[in-house]
């Protein structure tokens, strides 16, 4: 949202609306066809809403600033905008059956 062609139109209020849509989607009330596809996915896989909320928080951070004072701030930002993608994807893609990794260790990575 904040990096795409409509980025100049994205405001904190717009992100609030996206978060509301997300809540509706996870309750089985999608807004449009794209929401319906994700709604179908969250009913078929053990996808948690929190990484989606966290990604929206990362977008809020994008609206507030573009530089971070220290590594801890940058690390948190990286979690919000990139780590969340992994947390959203693992429940759908799964972990290789022959992997020695535990589910917890994959998520912690």
WOBELKA-V590579 format. One record per backbone hydrogen bond with DSSP energy under -1.0 kcal/mol. NH is the residue of the N-H (numbers start at 1). CO is the residue of the C=O. If there is no record, write none. Layout:
BEGIN
nh:NH co:CO
nh:NH co:CO
END
This chain:
BEGIN
nh:7 co:4
nh:9 co:6
nh:10 co:7
nh:15 co:11
nh:16 co:12
nh:17 co:13
nh:18 co:14
nh:19 co:15
nh:20 co:16
nh:21 co:17
nh:22 co:18
nh:23 co:19
nh:24 co:20
nh:25 co:21
nh:26 co:22
nh:28 co:25
nh:29 co:24
nh:36 co:32
nh:37 co:33
nh:38 co:34
nh:39 co:35
nh:40 co:36
nh:41 co:37
nh:42 co:38
nh:43 co:39
nh:44 co:40
nh:45 co:41
nh:47 co:45
nh:53 co:49
nh:54 co:50
nh:55 co:51
nh:56 co:52
nh:57 co:53
nh:58 co:54
nh:59 co:55
nh:60 co:56
nh:61 co:57
nh:62 co:58
nh:63 co:59
nh:64 co:60
nh:65 co:61
nh:74 co:70
nh:75 co:71
nh:76 co:72
nh:77 co:73
nh:78 co:74
nh:79 co:75
nh:80 co:76
nh:81 co:77
nh:82 co:78
nh:83 co:78
nh:84 co:79
nh:86 co:82
nh:87 co:83
nh:88 co:84
nh:89 co:85
nh:90 co:86
nh:92 co:89
nh:93 co:89
nh:94 co:90
nh:99 co:96
nh:106 co:102
nh:107 co:103
nh:108 co:104
nh:109 co:105
END
